[in-house]
Amino acid sequence: MNLRRPTKLQYAAVPACIALYAALCHYTNSAAEAPGLGAVLALAPVIALAAILAWRRTRPLVALSLLVSAGLLVYAAWPVFEKNFSLGYLMKDCGLYGLLCATFGRSLLAGSTPLCTLLADKVHGPLSPPELRYTRRVTAAWTLFFGLIALLTLVLFFTVPLHVWSFFSNFCALPLVLLMFVAEYAVRRRVLPQATRAGLLATMRVYFAGHS
């Protein structure tokens, strides 16, 4: 079945939601009177991801039982979550970038296909030997990048005021990821001038289409 391609409005809604979420997170880290909102924002992405994975990987009854149990746990420990919501932000951010680092890094192990090689091959494969070497190096670069972001996020949390850490986490980390994409594209144009080029959106569409 063919899926409708997202509209421009849908594409615009994604960065708008991300920006709103970042602004609200920074507000809760900067304003002492919003611990409840901070706890909700810290827990919501984790619970949503866990719900999606449980629903897709287990039977509906098992998934429902897990979600109800998680809800009861959150309800019972809500005062603790409210008091320590900033730690929730930290674990969420470090967990995300750490997972990305591990995902890219694991694909570099012997017997595995580097993740960037896999993506490039799905978009315009088969790849030439220079492209295979380049995409392996790019995968290593992304592994190092995400590892450094996770480490910097952790170090800043314990060494600078909370609002400073929050500004980096909410308004600097993602732009750094986008800057990394731009830098990689510029390097690719120079290193592989004859290679077929595809944008990030095209790459991601092909990748997720193959995993649907």
C-alpha positions as CSV (number, residue, x, y, z in Angstrom):
1,M,0.0,0.0,0.0
2,N,1.4,3.4,-1.0
3,L,1.5,5.9,1.8
4,R,0.8,9.6,1.2
5,R,3.9,11.7,1.2
6,P,4.0,14.3,4.0
7,T,2.9,17.8,3.1
8,K,4.9,20.9,3.7
9,L,2.7,21.8,6.6
10,Q,3.5,18.4,8.2
11,Y,7.2,18.9,7.6
12,A,7.0,22.4,9.3
13,A,5.0,21.0,12.3
14,V,7.9,18.7,13.3
15,P,10.5,21.5,14.0
16,A,7.8,23.6,15.5
17,C,6.9,20.9,18.0
18,I,10.6,20.3,18.7
19,A,11.2,24.0,19.3
20,L,8.1,24.3,21.6
21,Y,9.3,21.2,23.6
22,A,12.8,22.7,24.0
23,A,11.4,26.0,25.1
24,L,9.2,24.4,27.7
25,C,12.0,22.2,29.0
26,H,14.3,25.3,29.4
27,Y,11.5,27.2,31.1
28,T,11.1,24.4,33.7
29,N,14.8,24.3,34.3
30,S,14.9,28.1,34.8
31,A,11.7,28.6,36.8
32,A,11.5,27.0,40.3
33,E,7.7,27.1,40.2
34,A,7.2,24.5,37.5
35,P,8.3,21.1,38.8
36,G,5.1,19.3,37.8
37,L,5.5,20.4,34.2
38,G,9.2,19.5,34.3
39,A,8.4,16.0,35.4
40,V,5.8,15.6,32.7
41,L,8.1,16.8,30.0
42,A,11.0,14.6,31.2
43,L,8.8,11.5,31.4
44,A,6.6,11.9,28.4
45,P,9.1,11.0,25.6
46,V,10.4,8.0,27.5
47,I,6.9,6.7,28.2
48,A,5.8,7.3,24.7
49,L,8.8,5.5,23.2
50,A,8.3,2.6,25.7
51,A,4.6,2.4,24.8
52,I,5.4,2.2,21.0
53,L,8.0,-0.4,21.5
54,A,5.8,-2.5,23.8
55,W,2.9,-2.3,21.4
56,R,5.0,-3.3,18.5
57,R,7.1,-6.0,20.1
58,T,4.7,-7.8,22.4
59,R,1.1,-8.9,22.4
60,P,-1.5,-6.2,23.0
61,L,-2.5,-7.6,26.4
62,V,1.1,-7.8,27.6
63,A,1.8,-4.2,26.3
64,L,-1.3,-2.9,28.1
65,S,-0.2,-4.6,31.3
66,L,3.2,-3.1,31.1
67,L,1.8,0.4,30.4
68,V,-0.6,0.1,33.4
69,S,2.2,-1.0,35.6
70,A,4.4,1.9,34.5
71,G,1.5,4.3,35.1
72,L,1.1,3.0,38.6
73,L,4.8,3.3,39.3
74,V,4.9,6.9,38.0
75,Y,1.8,7.7,40.2
76,A,3.4,6.2,43.3
77,A,6.8,7.9,42.8
78,W,5.4,11.2,41.4
79,P,6.8,13.4,44.3
80,V,10.3,12.0,43.6
81,F,10.0,12.7,39.9
82,E,8.8,16.3,40.6
83,K,11.8,16.9,42.9
84,N,14.4,15.4,40.5
85,F,12.9,16.2,37.1
86,S,16.2,17.7,35.9
87,L,17.9,14.4,36.4
88,G,15.2,13.0,34.2
89,Y,16.1,15.4,31.5
90,L,19.8,14.4,31.9
91,M,19.1,10.7,31.6
92,K,16.8,11.3,28.6
93,D,19.4,13.3,26.7
94,C,22.4,11.2,27.6
95,G,20.4,8.1,26.9
96,L,19.4,9.3,23.5
97,Y,22.9,10.4,22.4
98,G,24.5,7.4,24.0
99,L,22.1,5.1,22.2
100,L,22.9,6.8,18.9
101,C,26.6,6.4,19.6
102,A,26.2,2.8,20.4
103,T,24.0,2.2,17.3
104,F,26.5,3.7,14.9
105,G,29.5,2.2,16.7
106,R,28.0,-1.3,16.8
107,S,27.6,-1.2,13.0
108,L,31.4,-0.8,12.7
109,L,32.1,-4.2,14.3
110,A,33.4,-7.1,12.2
111,G,30.6,-8.8,10.3
112,S,28.3,-5.8,10.4
113,T,27.5,-3.2,7.7
114,P,28.3,0.4,8.8
115,L,25.1,2.3,9.3
116,C,26.0,5.1,6.8
117,T,26.9,2.5,4.2
118,L,23.6,0.8,4.7
119,L,21.7,4.1,4.3
120,A,23.7,5.1,1.2
121,D,23.3,1.7,-0.4
122,K,19.5,1.9,0.0
123,V,19.4,5.3,-1.6
124,H,21.7,4.9,-4.6
125,G,23.6,1.5,-4.3
126,P,25.5,-0.5,-5.3
127,L,28.4,1.6,-3.8
128,S,31.8,1.9,-5.3
129,P,34.9,1.0,-3.2
130,P,35.7,4.7,-2.5
131,E,32.1,5.2,-1.4
132,L,32.3,2.1,0.9
133,R,35.4,3.5,2.5
134,Y,33.9,7.0,2.9
135,T,30.7,5.8,4.4
136,R,32.5,3.7,6.9
137,R,34.6,6.7,8.0
138,V,31.4,8.8,8.2
139,T,29.9,6.2,10.4
140,A,32.9,6.4,12.7
141,A,32.7,10.2,12.7
142,W,29.0,10.0,13.8
143,T,29.9,7.5,16.5
144,L,32.5,9.9,17.9
145,F,30.2,12.9,17.5
146,F,27.3,11.4,19.4
147,G,29.7,10.1,22.1
148,L,31.1,13.6,22.6
149,I,27.7,15.2,22.8
150,A,26.6,12.7,25.4
151,L,29.8,13.2,27.4
152,L,29.6,17.0,27.2
153,T,25.9,16.9,28.3
154,L,26.9,14.9,31.3
155,V,29.9,17.1,32.3
156,L,28.0,20.4,31.9
157,F,25.2,19.1,34.1
158,F,27.5,18.8,37.0
159,T,29.8,21.7,36.4
160,V,27.7,24.7,35.3
161,P,24.4,26.3,36.6
162,L,21.3,24.4,35.6
163,H,20.0,27.1,33.3
164,V,23.3,27.1,31.4
165,W,23.2,23.3,31.0
166,S,19.6,23.6,29.9
167,F,20.4,26.1,27.3
168,F,23.1,23.9,25.8
169,S,20.9,20.8,26.0
170,N,17.8,22.4,24.5
171,F,19.1,25.0,22.1
172,C,22.6,23.9,21.1
173,A,22.8,20.1,20.9
174,L,20.3,19.7,18.0
175,P,21.8,22.6,16.0
176,L,25.2,20.9,16.4
177,V,23.7,17.7,14.9
178,L,22.3,19.7,12.0
179,L,25.7,21.4,11.6
180,M,27.3,18.0,11.5
181,F,25.0,17.0,8.6
182,V,26.0,20.2,6.7
183,A,29.7,19.6,7.3
184,E,29.4,16.0,6.2
185,Y,27.6,17.0,3.0
186,A,30.3,19.6,2.3
187,V,33.1,17.0,2.8
188,R,31.2,14.4,0.7
189,R,31.0,16.9,-2.2
190,R,34.8,17.3,-2.1
191,V,35.8,13.7,-1.4
192,L,33.3,12.1,-3.8
193,P,32.6,14.6,-6.5
194,Q,31.2,12.0,-8.9
195,A,28.9,10.3,-6.4
196,T,25.2,10.5,-6.7
197,R,23.9,12.7,-4.0
198,A,20.7,12.4,-2.1
199,G,19.3,14.7,0.6
200,L,18.7,13.7,4.2
201,L,14.9,13.4,3.7
202,A,15.3,11.1,0.7
203,T,17.7,9.0,2.6
204,M,15.5,8.6,5.7
205,R,12.4,7.9,3.5
206,V,14.1,5.0,1.8
207,Y,15.5,3.7,5.0
208,F,12.2,3.7,6.9
209,A,10.3,2.4,3.9
210,G,12.6,-0.7,4.0
211,H,11.9,-1.2,7.7
212,S,8.1,-0.7,7.6
